[in-house]
Amino acid sequence: MTDGSATGIPRLLRVGMGATAVGLLLIFNSVDTGPGTNRAESQPAPPAAAAPAVPGPPDAVHPVPAAPAVPAAPAAPAAVPQAPVLGRAQPTRLRIPQIAVDAPFTELTLDPAGRLNAPPPDDKNLVGWYRDGVTPGERGSAIVAGHVDTAKGPAVFLLLKLLRPGNKVEVNRMDGTVAVFSVDSVEIFAKDAFPDQKVYGKVPDAQLRLITCGGAYDKKRRDYRDNVVVFAHLESSHKA
């Protein structure tokens, strides 16, 4: 499971979000009856990346040059340095300054049906890490889940969808290092069309996925219809 490949993901984490909301990252195994009581609700969000696309220039009529311009050779894209991957070390604390997250970790396991158990519903400031997956900073996609609200009110990932590319996510690790991730994108996926490979597929470097529920609340299914997923990559690391 340390290579982050989809084949290492537990069965119901890979199958996808089914109509009964028990599929891929029904992270939160909902048994409640409405917003404010569901174990992993989120605020409604459009089904698109949270970071808006930059619009192109408006259409305009340009004068025809007297002689054809010689196109400049395209500049070679600058290489983005990749931070060295880290060894395995259990995460202990998650910090996301932009949305005021500062929370300890708990380990997440699978239930008998192969679903990922939720973090305890009575703690609003707690995130869960899938302990049989890679640890944050190892090569592969580390999976971190959290509630957006509970019966007690707003919870740790309430504002997750507001992150933007370039925002930093810090993970303190038991080996005394801090893995610093940079957000690449924030996307919203319908639970019944969850892109397993995109979220859990094999990656060549150390990446992080932060996941919670989102979208409209479906009273019939007693669950939210979407998942909010933050994609991030390891940018650097340092001693705590």
Secondary structure, DSSP 8 states (H G I E B T S, - for coil): -TT--GGGS-HHHHS---TTS-STT-TT----SSTTTSTT------SS-SS--------------SS-----------------------EEEEEEGGGTEEEEEEEE-B-TTS-B----TT-SS-EEEETTS--TTSSEEEEEEE-SEETTEE-TTTTGGG--TT-EEEEEETTSEEEEEEEEEEEEEEGGG--HHHHHS--SSEEEEEEEEEEEEETTTTEEEEEEEEEEEEEEEEE-
